[in-house]
Amino acid sequence: MPLTGSGAISLNEMHVEAGGSSGTECSLNDSDIRGLIGKSAGATMSFNEWYNAAASVADYSTTLTSGHTSVTTTIGYSSTVSAAKGFLTTSASQPMFGTSTNNIGSLSSTSNANYFGGNTIHGIAMLGVTTSTTGTIYLYVATLNISNSDASFKEIVINGTTYARSAATYSSTTFGGFAYSSWNWSGVQADLSNASATIGNTPSAAMGPFPGSGSTCTVTFKRN
């Protein structure tokens, strides 16, 4: 697990994170300890540079089976249809749509001890208004105040397309009784190969990196 992100940190903790045995001799200039933060031999270093440092962590891959849902909002004589593609639990659909919808899609694995503090993913999906050329990808994890740092994840790769955590908008709040942390990436093309294509409300059609309903793709989280 990553080192603490604040407060006291010991050389022994750094040594253990780097793969050493607790209580054995070590120094800041040891190559494995320097390697946690990419420092060269003899460089000037301070203990706070090791906040949230972690040894190389294996990628976390899971299979997403895509689902589809939509919500129609009517104001006066005007109606707007918002469609979503991907994986959503009922609780994650509440902050996305502002109302609860049916579960859509699935993930073969929804948690990993090395990502998001081991907490459960409740949604990875793209939402957009039909006839719009772009939408927003949302990632929901079912716990408040998950660290918005590489200790949670650095990148998410959805069906071969990479999205950096640093490029996402982060929030943590409660909606409809569902406490969550979320990341979202706006301005994602409806069709990644055609900038003029628009979002549709057809279950079998792809949306952004997500395949049509019932089809599968690989989602991979990275920390390195």
Helices and strands as residue ranges (DSSP letters): H 11-17, H 31-35, G 47-50, E 60-65, E 67-75, E 78-88, H 90-97, E 106-107, G 116-118, E 121-129, E 134-141, E 155-158, E 161-164, G 165-167, E 169-175, E 178-189, E 216-222
